[in-house]
Amino acid sequence: MSSTTLNALSLPQKQQPTVGASVHALLVAGRDLVSAIWFTAFAPAAVSAEAKTVFQEAEELRAFASTFQRTDPGFASDLFAAADRHESGAV
């Protein structure tokens, strides 16, 4: 009887991203996009003499969100939710 021994090198395989990781990456990218849009749309060119209230800021975001209601209702919903969170102080 004979035996054979095989020594093999096992290289690590590149792991495929999971669906959850992909969704998380999309959510993070979406959050960054919303932040960039918010800053671009509502950043003051110069510091105003009168500071806006939280309610006024939330209303401005809601007005901005309403412009997307017909073309991208999911994005508009996200903006409305962000305005609600901002107004409630849960930021």
C-alpha positions in Angstrom: 0.0 0.0 0.0 1.2 3.5 -0.8 0.2 7.0 0.3 0.6 10.3 -1.3 0.8 13.6 0.5 -0.1 16.8 -1.2 1.0 20.1 0.1 -1.1 22.9 -1.3 -1.1 26.6 -0.9 -4.5 28.2 -0.2 -4.8 31.8 -1.3 -7.5 33.9 0.2 -10.4 34.5 -2.1 -11.8 37.9 -2.7 -15.1 38.0 -0.9 -18.1 39.2 -2.8 -19.9 42.1 -1.1 -23.2 41.1 0.6 -26.5 42.7 -0.4 -26.6 44.4 3.0 -23.2 46.0 2.5 -24.3 47.3 -0.9 -27.4 48.8 0.5 -25.4 50.4 3.3 -23.0 51.9 0.8 -25.9 53.3 -1.2 -27.5 54.8 1.9 -24.2 56.4 2.9 -23.7 57.8 -0.6 -27.3 59.1 -0.5 -26.7 60.8 2.8 -23.6 62.5 1.4 -25.5 63.6 -1.7 -28.3 65.1 0.4 -25.8 66.9 2.5 -24.1 68.3 -0.5 -27.4 69.4 -2.1 -28.5 71.0 1.1 -25.3 72.9 1.5 -25.3 74.1 -2.1 -28.9 75.1 -2.0 -29.2 76.7 1.4 -25.7 77.8 2.4 -25.7 81.5 2.9 -23.4 83.5 0.6 -22.7 85.8 3.5 -23.6 85.4 7.2 -27.0 86.9 7.6 -27.8 89.4 10.3 -30.8 87.4 11.4 -30.3 83.7 12.2 -33.0 81.3 11.0 -35.1 79.3 13.4 -35.1 75.5 13.2 -38.7 75.7 11.9 -37.7 78.0 9.1 -34.8 75.7 8.1 -37.1 72.7 8.1 -39.7 74.6 6.0 -37.0 75.6 3.4 -36.0 71.9 3.1 -39.6 70.9 2.7 -40.1 73.4 -0.1 -36.9 72.1 -1.7 -38.2 68.5 -1.3 -41.5 69.4 -3.0 -39.7 70.2 -6.2 -38.7 66.5 -6.4 -42.1 65.1 -5.5 -43.1 64.4 -9.2 -39.8 63.2 -10.6 -38.2 61.4 -7.6 -40.8 60.7 -4.9 -38.4 58.5 -2.9 -35.8 61.2 -2.7 -38.4 63.8 -1.8 -39.6 61.5 1.0 -36.1 61.3 2.3 -35.8 65.0 2.3 -39.2 65.4 4.1 -38.0 62.9 6.7 -34.7 64.8 7.2 -36.7 68.0 7.7 -38.8 66.3 10.3 -35.8 65.0 12.1 -34.1 68.4 12.0 -37.2 70.1 13.4 -37.6 67.5 16.2 -34.0 67.9 17.3 -33.1 64.3 16.6 -30.2 65.3 14.3 
